[in-house]
Amino acid sequence: MSSDKFLRGAMILTLAGLMVKVIGSVNRILLSRLLGGEGIGLYQMAYPVYLLLLAISAAGIPVAISIIVAGFLAQKDYANVRQVFRVSLRLMACVGAVLALCLVLAAGWLVDAGVITDARAYYSLIALTPAIFFATILASFRGYFQGHQLMTPPAVSQIVEQFIRVVTMVVLAYVLLPYGLEYAAAGAAFGAVPGSLTGLVVMGCFYRYYRKQWQVEQVPAAELVRSRVLIKRLLLLALPVSCANILVPVTSSIDVLLVPGRLIDSGLSVEQATAQFGYLAGMAQPLLLMATIPTMSLATSLVPAVSEAFALNKWQIIEQKAATAMKLCCLITVPASVGMWVLAEPISLLLYGTAKAGVAIMHSAPAICLLGLQQVTTGMLQGMGHTNLPMLNMLIGIAAKLVAVLQLTNVEYGIAGAAWATNINFGVTALLNIIALYKFSIRFSWLSIAKIIAAAAVMGAVAVEAHVLLGSASPALATIAAMLAAGISYIILLPLLGVLNRQELRQLPVVKRFFK
């Protein structure tokens, strides 16, 4: 039942993540049409500051709360579960208020000091201030529900938050556009405020609903953990996760700062270098981020599941959940990597109307699997309370990427070298995570993973053959048909190779209905 809960949670978060991405894509299209490049530029000058503050305040807290809550739940210490929620809610309200005030006070300085190069973006910065407060509190609720392994409330709140945010952004941008581009951009930025507030209201409603069930379970604790002790533990767990999230934009900035320059040094013109970088950062990398939504959801669901078993010192269950998560990760990401590699140019043509991004897409394909492994192994380590190890491993991965960008983005490899620098980044971090897990006696079934790779390789050959046979027809239809043929062949091969058995299929939500 515990395994079923863990997998169901991952599926719910995956569906929510995909819906949020779709809504976000619609938003980008509508907002771009309304504001144009200049208006979007004003919005984008302010939004990264907001994301940075959220990374500091809210990124690590849901993980920390879910770890502590899952531990107390495993011990049936329900009174301290409530204590965690009360303390974390007060803590995050204070943190959110302080950071919101800091942004108000710092907004003018950011403009005057030239950090924000266009003074008109000041209004967007101010418009985002209340959202920091609401989003920080919202993080407490999400972590609390994740600790209970209840993923539906966070998933629903994310979807509602994104929908309200997008509607508000578009409406305010349209209404304020006649008053000036800076006010339209500020209106778009303000969309984050009703979005986060609505998400908070939704989570509050879920909390009221589930609180009635939780009150039945309440028993007096032998001793309530002191607030100061809880705050210290929350911060010790959350800070490494927050630092790791701050490192994500640092990783992206390596590409922004170095890749175009290295391409120019290799002999490309400024325009050619910009175009090549656009193929990598604007076309290839969004595909790999979309493909790893399931593994990110898997990692989020894995944290409280592992933490629960860790609190009870049940290492066999931890190893079982880790093996299940690793197999699922490979089942999803290995075929995605192979498919993106062998059909890179057709996918580029289908999605972007040009085959020129094919090289960047093909050489970025391994990153799907490597990033998935990094995410899942990070979730395992975090669930065991070792939140500092993934952060340290990520730092080493970033250093490896920095060296790789300088060495591989050259005349010989071009944009492919930059793509492989990203692969090396994720690969090094994932490998170090796996080594750390091995030190904690966590083992994986490499034979099953080898069989998955074999099935994906055959799938890739089927995809190429199908595309060649149908290539004389419509290119778009040929690509879609090749994907379908590849997917069917992969699904058929998995049971034939013994990768999945009936017992494992029974654990999967929805699928288990057919294997009773």
C-alpha positions as CSV (number, residue, x, y, z in Angstrom):
1,M,0.0,0.0,0.0
2,S,2.9,2.4,0.8
3,S,4.4,1.7,-2.6
4,D,1.1,2.3,-4.2
5,K,0.8,5.6,-2.4
6,F,4.3,6.7,-3.5
7,L,3.7,5.8,-7.2
8,R,0.2,7.4,-7.2
9,G,1.7,10.6,-5.8
10,A,4.3,10.7,-8.5
11,M,1.6,10.2,-11.2
12,I,-0.6,13.0,-9.8
13,L,2.3,15.4,-9.6
14,T,3.4,14.5,-13.2
15,L,-0.1,15.2,-14.6
16,A,-0.2,18.5,-12.6
17,G,3.3,19.5,-13.9
18,L,2.2,18.8,-17.5
19,M,-0.9,20.9,-17.1
20,V,1.0,23.7,-15.6
21,K,3.5,23.6,-18.5
22,V,0.7,23.7,-21.1
23,I,-1.0,26.7,-19.3
24,G,2.4,28.4,-19.1
25,S,3.0,27.9,-22.9
26,V,-0.3,29.4,-23.7
27,N,0.6,32.3,-21.5
28,R,3.9,32.9,-23.2
29,I,2.2,33.0,-26.6
30,L,-0.6,35.4,-25.6
31,L,1.8,37.7,-23.6
32,S,4.3,37.9,-26.4
33,R,1.6,38.9,-28.8
34,L,0.3,41.6,-26.4
35,L,3.6,43.1,-25.1
36,G,6.0,42.3,-27.9
37,G,9.7,41.9,-27.4
38,E,10.2,45.2,-25.4
39,G,7.3,44.5,-23.0
40,I,8.4,40.9,-22.4
41,G,11.9,42.2,-21.8
42,L,10.7,44.5,-19.0
43,Y,8.8,41.6,-17.4
44,Q,11.8,39.3,-17.7
45,M,14.0,41.8,-16.0
46,A,11.9,41.7,-12.9
47,Y,10.8,38.0,-12.8
48,P,14.3,36.4,-12.2
49,V,14.6,38.6,-9.0
50,Y,11.3,37.2,-7.8
51,L,12.4,33.6,-8.6
52,L,15.7,34.1,-6.8
53,L,13.9,35.3,-3.6
54,L,11.6,32.3,-3.9
55,A,14.6,30.0,-4.2
56,I,15.9,31.5,-1.0
57,S,12.7,31.4,0.9
58,A,10.5,28.6,-0.3
59,A,12.5,26.1,-2.4
60,G,13.9,24.0,0.4
61,I,11.1,24.3,2.9
62,P,8.6,21.9,1.4
63,V,11.4,19.2,1.3
64,A,12.4,19.9,4.9
65,I,8.8,19.9,6.2
66,S,7.9,16.7,4.2
67,I,11.0,14.9,5.7
68,I,10.2,15.9,9.3
69,V,6.4,15.3,9.0
70,A,6.9,11.9,7.4
71,G,9.3,10.9,10.2
72,F,6.9,11.8,12.9
73,L,4.0,10.1,11.1
74,A,6.0,6.9,10.8
75,Q,6.3,7.0,14.6
76,K,2.6,7.9,14.9
77,D,3.6,11.0,16.8
78,Y,0.6,13.1,15.5
79,A,0.9,15.9,18.0
80,N,4.4,16.7,16.8
81,V,3.2,16.6,13.2
82,R,0.9,19.4,14.0
83,Q,3.7,21.2,15.9
84,V,5.8,21.1,12.8
85,F,3.1,22.7,10.8
86,R,2.4,25.4,13.3
87,V,6.1,26.3,13.7
88,S,6.9,26.2,10.0
89,L,3.8,28.3,9.2
90,R,4.9,31.1,11.6
91,L,8.5,30.8,10.4
92,M,7.6,31.1,6.7
93,A,5.2,34.0,7.3
94,C,8.0,35.9,9.0
95,V,10.5,35.0,6.2
96,G,8.0,35.9,3.5
97,A,7.3,39.3,5.1
98,V,11.0,40.1,5.5
99,L,11.9,39.2,1.9
100,A,8.9,41.1,0.5
101,L,10.0,44.2,2.5
102,C,13.5,43.7,1.3
103,L,12.4,43.7,-2.3
104,V,10.4,46.9,-1.8
105,L,13.4,48.6,-0.3
106,A,15.9,47.2,-2.8
107,A,13.9,47.8,-6.0
108,G,15.0,51.4,-6.4
109,W,18.6,50.5,-5.7
110,L,18.6,47.6,-8.3
111,V,17.6,50.2,-10.9
112,D,19.9,53.0,-9.7
113,A,22.9,50.6,-9.5
114,G,22.3,49.3,-13.0
115,V,21.5,45.7,-12.0
116,I,18.2,46.3,-13.7
117,T,19.2,48.1,-16.8
118,D,15.8,49.6,-17.7
119,A,14.2,51.9,-15.0
120,R,10.8,51.0,-16.3
121,A,11.1,47.5,-14.8
122,Y,10.8,49.1,-11.4
123,Y,7.0,48.9,-11.5
124,S,7.2,45.1,-12.3
125,L,9.5,44.6,-9.3
126,I,7.1,46.3,-6.9
127,A,4.1,44.5,-8.4
128,L,5.7,41.1,-7.5
129,T,6.3,42.0,-3.9
130,P,3.1,40.6,-2.3
131,A,3.5,37.3,-4.3
132,I,6.7,36.6,-2.3
133,F,4.8,36.7,1.0
134,F,1.9,34.4,-0.2
135,A,4.1,32.0,-2.1
136,T,6.4,31.5,0.9
137,I,3.5,30.6,3.2
138,L,2.1,28.4,0.4
139,A,5.4,26.4,0.5
140,S,4.6,25.4,4.1
141,F,1.2,23.9,3.2
142,R,2.7,22.0,0.2
143,G,5.5,20.5,2.3
144,Y,3.0,19.5,5.0
145,F,0.8,17.6,2.6
146,Q,3.8,16.1,0.8
147,G,4.9,14.8,4.2
148,H,1.5,13.0,4.5
149,Q,2.1,11.7,1.0
150,L,-1.0,13.4,-0.1
151,M,-0.1,14.9,-3.5
152,T,-3.5,15.8,-4.8
153,P,-3.8,19.1,-2.7
154,P,-0.4,20.4,-3.9
155,A,-1.1,19.3,-7.5
156,V,-4.6,21.0,-7.6
157,S,-3.2,24.2,-6.0
158,Q,-0.4,24.4,-8.6
159,I,-2.9,24.1,-11.5
160,V,-5.3,26.6,-10.0
161,E,-2.5,29.0,-9.1
162,Q,-1.1,28.8,-12.6
163,F,-4.5,29.3,-14.3
164,I,-5.4,32.3,-12.1
165,R,-1.9,33.8,-12.6
166,V,-2.1,33.5,-16.4
167,V,-5.6,34.9,-16.7
168,T,-4.7,37.8,-14.5
169,M,-1.5,38.5,-16.4
170,V,-3.2,38.6,-19.8
171,V,-6.2,40.7,-18.6
172,L,-4.1,43.3,-16.7
173,A,-1.5,43.5,-19.5
174,Y,-4.4,44.2,-22.0
175,V,-6.1,46.7,-19.8
176,L,-3.0,48.6,-18.8
177,L,-1.3,48.6,-22.2
178,P,-2.9,51.9,-23.3
179,Y,-1.2,53.6,-20.3
180,G,2.3,52.5,-21.3
181,L,4.4,49.4,-21.8
182,E,5.9,49.6,-18.3
183,Y,2.4,49.5,-16.7
184,A,1.3,46.6,-18.9
185,A,4.5,44.6,-17.9
186,A,3.8,45.5,-14.3
187,G,0.2,44.2,-14.7
188,A,1.6,41.0,-16.1
189,A,4.0,40.6,-13.2
190,F,1.2,41.3,-10.7
191,G,-0.5,38.1,-12.0
192,A,1.7,36.2,-9.6
193,V,-0.1,37.8,-6.6
194,P,-3.7,36.5,-7.1
195,G,-2.2,33.3,-8.4
196,S,-0.3,32.6,-5.2
197,L,-3.1,33.9,-3.0
198,T,-5.6,31.6,-4.8
199,G,-3.2,28.7,-4.4
200,L,-3.0,29.4,-0.7
201,V,-6.8,29.5,-0.4
202,V,-7.1,26.2,-2.1
203,M,-4.5,24.6,0.2
204,G,-6.4,26.1,3.2
205,C,-9.6,24.5,2.0
206,F,-7.8,21.1,1.7
207,Y,-6.3,21.6,5.1
208,R,-9.7,22.2,6.7
209,Y,-11.1,19.0,5.0
210,Y,-8.2,16.7,6.0
211,R,-7.9,18.2,9.5
212,K,-11.1,16.5,10.5
213,Q,-9.6,13.1,9.6
214,W,-6.3,13.9,11.3
215,Q,-8.0,15.0,14.5
216,V,-9.4,11.4,14.9
217,E,-5.8,10.2,14.9
218,Q,-4.5,12.7,17.4
219,V,-3.0,11.3,20.6
220,P,-1.0,13.3,23.1
221,A,2.8,13.3,22.4
222,A,5.1,12.2,25.1
223,E,6.8,15.5,24.6
224,L,6.3,18.3,22.1
225,V,9.5,19.2,20.3
226,R,10.4,22.8,21.1
227,S,9.9,25.5,18.5
228,R,13.6,26.5,18.5
229,V,14.7,22.9,17.9
230,L,12.3,22.5,15.0
231,I,13.3,25.7,13.4
232,K,17.0,24.7,13.6
233,R,16.2,21.3,12.0
234,L,14.0,22.9,9.3
235,L,16.8,25.3,8.4
236,L,19.5,22.7,8.4
237,L,17.5,20.6,6.0
238,A,16.1,23.4,3.9
239,L,19.2,25.5,3.4
240,P,21.2,23.0,1.2
241,V,18.1,22.4,-0.9
242,S,17.6,26.2,-1.3
243,C,21.3,26.6,-2.2
244,A,21.0,23.8,-4.8
245,N,18.0,25.6,-6.3
246,I,20.0,28.8,-6.5
247,L,22.7,26.9,-8.4
248,V,20.2,26.1,-11.2
249,P,20.2,29.6,-12.6
250,V,24.0,29.7,-12.0
251,T,24.3,26.6,-14.3
252,S,22.2,28.3,-17.0
253,S,24.3,31.4,-16.7
254,I,27.4,29.5,-17.7
255,D,25.8,28.8,-21.0
256,V,24.6,32.4,-21.4
257,L,28.0,33.9,-20.5
258,L,30.4,31.5,-22.2
259,V,28.8,29.6,-25.1
260,P,28.1,32.5,-27.5
261,G,31.6,33.8,-27.0
262,R,33.2,30.4,-27.5
263,L,31.2,29.9,-30.7
264,I,32.4,33.3,-32.0
265,D,36.0,32.4,-31.1
266,S,35.5,29.2,-33.1
267,G,34.8,31.3,-36.3
268,L,31.1,32.0,-36.3
269,S,29.7,35.4,-36.7
270,V,27.8,37.1,-33.9
271,E,24.5,36.3,-35.7
272,Q,25.4,32.7,-36.3
273,A,26.6,32.2,-32.7
274,T,23.3,33.7,-31.4
275,A,21.3,31.5,-33.6
276,Q,23.2,28.4,-32.5
277,F,22.8,29.3,-28.9
278,G,19.1,29.8,-29.5
279,Y,18.8,26.3,-30.9
280,L,20.4,24.9,-27.7
281,A,18.8,27.1,-25.0
282,G,15.5,28.0,-26.6
283,M,14.6,24.8,-28.5
284,A,16.6,21.8,-27.2
285,Q,16.7,22.4,-23.4
286,P,13.0,23.1,-23.0
287,L,12.4,19.6,-24.5
288,L,14.6,17.9,-21.9
289,L,12.9,19.9,-19.1
290,M,9.5,18.8,-20.4
291,A,10.6,15.1,-20.6
292,T,11.9,15.1,-17.0
293,I,8.6,16.3,-15.4
294,P,7.8,12.7,-14.5
295,T,11.2,12.1,-12.8
296,M,10.9,15.4,-10.9
297,S,7.5,14.3,-9.7
298,L,8.9,10.9,-8.8
299,A,11.7,12.5,-6.8
300,T,9.2,14.8,-4.9
301,S,7.0,11.8,-4.0
302,L,10.1,9.7,-3.1
303,V,11.3,12.1,-0.4
304,P,8.5,11.5,2.2
305,A,8.3,7.8,1.3
306,V,12.0,7.2,2.0
307,S,11.9,9.5,5.1
308,E,9.1,7.4,6.6
309,A,11.0,4.2,6.2
310,F,14.2,5.9,7.4
311,A,12.5,7.0,10.6
312,L,11.6,3.4,11.3
313,N,15.1,2.1,10.3
314,K,13.6,-0.1,7.6
315,W,16.5,-0.3,5.2
316,Q,14.9,-3.0,3.2
317,I,11.9,-0.8,2.3
318,I,14.2,2.1,1.5
319,E,16.2,-0.1,-0.9
320,Q,13.0,-1.4,-2.4
321,K,11.6,2.1,-3.0
322,A,15.0,3.3,-4.4
323,A,15.1,0.3,-6.8
324,T,11.5,1.0,-7.9
325,A,12.2,4.7,-8.5
326,M,15.4,4.0,-10.4
327,K,13.7,1.5,-12.6
328,L,10.8,3.9,-13.3
329,C,13.2,6.7,-14.0
330,C,15.1,4.6,-16.6
331,L,11.8,3.2,-18.1
332,I,10.8,6.8,-18.8
333,T,14.0,8.7,-19.6
334,V,16.1,6.1,-21.5
335,P,13.5,5.7,-24.4
336,A,12.9,9.5,-24.4
337,S,16.7,10.1,-24.8
338,V,16.9,7.5,-27.6
339,G,13.9,8.8,-29.4
340,M,15.1,12.4,-29.2
341,W,18.5,11.3,-30.5
342,V,17.4,9.3,-33.5
343,L,14.6,11.7,-34.5
344,A,16.3,15.0,-33.6
345,E,15.9,16.7,-37.0
346,P,12.3,15.5,-37.6
347,I,11.3,16.6,-34.1
348,S,12.9,20.0,-34.7
349,L,11.0,20.4,-38.0
350,L,7.8,19.2,-36.4
351,L,7.9,21.5,-33.4
352,Y,9.8,24.5,-34.6
353,G,9.4,24.5,-38.3
354,T,13.1,24.2,-38.9
355,A,15.6,21.3,-39.0
356,K,18.5,23.5,-37.9
357,A,18.0,22.8,-34.2
358,G,18.5,19.1,-34.9
359,V,22.2,19.0,-33.9
360,A,21.5,20.7,-30.6
361,I,18.5,18.5,-29.9
362,M,20.4,15.3,-30.7
363,H,23.4,16.0,-28.5
364,S,21.1,17.2,-25.7
365,A,19.2,14.0,-25.7
366,P,21.4,12.1,-23.2
367,A,20.6,14.9,-20.7
368,I,17.1,13.6,-20.3
369,C,18.3,10.3,-18.8
370,L,21.1,11.9,-16.8
371,L,19.0,14.7,-15.4
372,G,16.3,12.2,-14.5
373,L,18.9,10.1,-12.6
374,Q,20.1,13.2,-10.8
375,Q,16.6,14.2,-9.7
376,V,15.7,10.7,-8.5
377,T,18.9,10.0,-6.6
378,T,18.7,13.5,-5.1
379,G,15.2,12.6,-3.8
380,M,16.6,9.4,-2.3
381,L,19.4,11.2,-0.4
382,Q,17.0,14.0,0.7
383,G,14.5,11.4,2.1
384,M,17.3,10.0,4.2
385,G,18.0,13.5,5.6
386,H,21.3,14.0,3.6
387,T,20.2,17.2,1.9
388,N,23.7,18.6,1.9
389,L,25.2,15.8,-0.3
390,P,23.2,16.6,-3.5
391,M,24.1,20.3,-3.2
392,L,27.9,19.5,-2.9
393,N,27.6,17.0,-5.8
394,M,25.8,19.7,-7.9
395,L,28.7,22.1,-7.2
396,I,31.2,19.5,-8.5
397,G,28.9,19.0,-11.5
398,I,28.9,22.7,-12.3
399,A,32.7,22.9,-12.1
400,A,32.9,20.0,-14.5
401,K,30.5,21.8,-16.8
402,L,32.5,25.0,-16.7
403,V,35.6,23.1,-17.8
404,A,33.7,21.2,-20.5
405,V,32.2,24.3,-22.0
406,L,35.6,25.8,-22.3
407,Q,37.1,22.7,-23.8
408,L,34.3,21.3,-26.0
409,T,32.7,24.5,-27.4
410,N,35.2,24.9,-30.2
411,V,35.8,24.6,-34.0
412,E,35.5,20.9,-34.0
413,Y,32.4,20.3,-31.9
414,G,30.5,23.7,-32.0
415,I,27.1,23.7,-30.3
416,A,27.3,20.0,-29.9
417,G,30.2,20.5,-27.5
418,A,28.1,22.9,-25.4
419,A,25.3,20.3,-25.3
420,W,27.7,17.7,-24.0
421,A,29.0,20.1,-21.3
422,T,25.4,20.0,-20.0
423,N,25.4,16.2,-20.3
424,I,28.6,16.0,-18.3
425,N,27.2,18.3,-15.6
426,F,24.1,16.1,-15.0
427,G,26.1,12.9,-15.4
428,V,28.8,13.8,-12.9
429,T,26.2,14.9,-10.3
430,A,24.1,11.7,-10.9
431,L,27.2,9.5,-10.6
432,L,28.3,11.1,-7.3
433,N,24.7,10.7,-5.9
434,I,24.8,7.0,-6.8
435,I,28.2,6.6,-5.2
436,A,26.8,8.2,-2.0
437,L,23.8,5.9,-2.1
438,Y,26.1,2.9,-2.4
439,K,28.0,4.1,0.7
440,F,24.6,3.8,2.5
441,S,24.2,0.3,1.1
442,I,21.5,1.2,-1.4
443,R,21.8,-1.1,-4.5
444,F,20.1,-1.1,-7.9
445,S,19.3,-3.8,-10.4
446,W,21.7,-2.9,-13.2
447,L,20.6,-6.0,-15.2
448,S,17.1,-4.6,-15.4
449,I,18.5,-1.2,-16.5
450,A,20.6,-3.0,-19.2
451,K,17.4,-4.6,-20.5
452,I,15.7,-1.3,-20.6
453,I,18.6,0.2,-22.6
454,A,18.4,-2.8,-25.0
455,A,14.6,-2.3,-25.5
456,A,15.2,1.4,-26.1
457,A,17.9,0.6,-28.7
458,V,15.6,-1.6,-30.6
459,M,12.9,1.0,-30.3
460,G,15.3,3.6,-31.8
461,A,16.0,1.3,-34.8
462,V,12.2,0.9,-35.3
463,A,11.7,4.7,-35.2
464,V,14.4,5.3,-37.8
465,E,13.1,2.6,-40.1
466,A,9.5,3.8,-39.8
467,H,10.5,7.4,-40.5
468,V,12.5,6.3,-43.6
469,L,9.6,4.2,-44.9
470,L,7.1,7.0,-44.4
471,G,9.4,9.9,-45.2
472,S,8.1,10.4,-48.7
473,A,4.7,11.3,-47.2
474,S,4.1,14.3,-45.0
475,P,7.2,14.9,-42.8
476,A,4.9,15.7,-39.8
477,L,2.9,12.6,-40.2
478,A,6.0,10.5,-40.8
479,T,7.5,11.8,-37.5
480,I,4.3,11.2,-35.5
481,A,3.9,7.7,-37.0
482,A,7.6,6.9,-36.3
483,M,7.0,7.9,-32.6
484,L,3.9,5.7,-32.3
485,A,5.7,2.7,-33.9
486,A,8.6,3.2,-31.6
487,G,6.4,3.5,-28.5
488,I,4.4,0.3,-29.4
489,S,7.6,-1.7,-30.0
490,Y,9.1,-0.5,-26.7
491,I,5.9,-1.5,-24.7
492,I,5.9,-4.9,-26.4
493,L,9.6,-5.5,-25.7
494,L,9.5,-4.7,-21.9
495,P,7.6,-7.8,-20.8
496,L,9.3,-10.0,-23.4
497,L,12.7,-9.1,-21.9
498,G,11.4,-9.6,-18.4
499,V,11.8,-5.9,-17.4
500,L,8.3,-5.7,-16.0
501,N,6.3,-8.6,-14.4
502,R,2.7,-8.8,-13.3
503,Q,3.5,-8.0,-9.6
504,E,5.2,-4.8,-10.6
505,L,2.4,-3.8,-13.0
506,R,-0.1,-4.3,-10.2
507,Q,1.7,-1.6,-8.3
508,L,1.2,1.0,-11.0
509,P,-1.9,3.3,-10.6
510,V,-4.5,2.8,-13.4
511,V,-2.6,-0.1,-14.9
512,K,-3.1,-2.3,-11.8
513,R,-6.9,-2.5,-12.7
514,F,-6.0,-4.8,-15.6
515,F,-3.8,-7.1,-13.5
516,K,-6.0,-8.1,-10.6
